[in-house]
Amino acid sequence: MDKFRIKGGRRLEGRVQISGAKNSALPCMAATLLTPETVTLHNLPYVRDIITMRRLLEDLGSTVLMPELRTLKISAAKVEFFEAPYDLVKTMRASVLALGPLLARFGEARVSMPGGCAIGQRPIDLHLSGFEKLGAEVTLEGGDVVARARRLQGREIYFDKVTVTGTENLMMAASLAEGRTSLINAACEPEVIDLAELLNKMGARIEGAGRSTITIEGVKELGGAEHTIIPDRIETGTFVAAAAITGGALDIVNCCPQHITAVIDKLRETGIEIEQPNAFSLSVRAKDKIRPSNVTTLPYPGFPTDMQAQYMALMTLAGGTSTINETIFENRFMHASELLRMGARIRISGHQAVVEGNTRLTGARLLASDLRASASLVLAGLAAEGETVIDRVYHIDRGYEKIEEKLRSVGAEIERFRN
């Protein structure tokens, strides 16, 4: 099993290029199941979850070609198998995104209950109740979700709770439904907008993506398209935090600053200098002592839960006490126990973490519990005195493309190894 060895105390300086957004690429790949025509996707990140989704599409009967690096040409013309098996779904929750497209195009789908990161309950009941409102018969058989429908019928669907994958799944399904579907209290994330743009290129009729109400006029069929995936906003935020925690200076390119306004604003509050030379880059400089600042995670456009762990690592070095409130997932402070092993002073009470700053982090042997926790431990290792070893880095490989190579290119002393 791969591990990272990090020797901390190196100031990061240089230029980092951001990869395509994993959380946008996965639903866009699933959307190719909606049409027999070829869909070409550019700017795909080379991460484990993309490889898993490619395997899933191929298992279903799709042909997936890579004419050039980070580009896939996907044809679902010969899909005759409508089941996403457990051995793939258990490793990646986004596999559930195959459910909507298969149901809408073929009238049936079987998908195992999803797995992914162990950050708390992420039920798909909102997906399933939405499919039922569209006219599908949904049952649970031997741990699999089974859905059937002759043709879905457009309806008004209200989400009791904002759900990104639920919004994406229902939006894809409704694209081939008969009549109009309205998704109310829909997720507003940039990844939802990116998926809607791809679907519209394929011939869908979607309006309102990025707002709380999305309307979809169903069409009889969808066609091929060519689309470029947006940059990864969480990777962008992670490298901004990396510059901050090492007292460094990074130029971050091929990013979309407007997608992480809440992160930029919060980090500026901590004293980090962040400038935007143009619409696709950031210039980050950390010169003074980090100031403490409280944060609460919220659905987009609020501060993202996927940046909470990285922010906690940064606050261990702040010149005072800060409070972090996690409102999205109930079990997303597992990285705190590992930071404590490095000398951090963190108190957890329910959904709140109190971080006492002015900490002198020291290297330790650490265990990654999920994707974003892995990133926070890497950041802490970069700032710590001595050597840090992080086990189970396959978590970070799910969402960050060659993060150790990118960090080495800007001065970090980090290596991947096995023993």
BELVEN-V299691 format. One line per field, one symbol per residue. psi: psi as a letter, one per 40 degrees, with the letter a starting at -180 (. if undefined). A space follows every 50 residues. Layout:
psi=???
This chain:
psi=hiihhhhiehhhhahhhiiihdeddddddddeeeieihhhhifhigiddd dddddddddeeihhigdihehhhhhfdfhehfhhidddddehdedeeedd dddddeeiihhihibaigeihgifdddddddddeeihhihhfeihhhihd hihhihhhhdihhddddddddddedeihahhhhhfiieiddddddddddd deeighieheiehhhhhiidiiaiihihiiihddddddddddddeefahi hhifigdeefdddddddddeehhhigdaefiihhhhdihhiihiihiiih fahhdeedddddddedeifahihhhhediefffddddddddeeihhhhhb ehhhhhafigiiiihihhdiddddddddddddeihahhhhifedddedeh hfddddddeeeighihii.
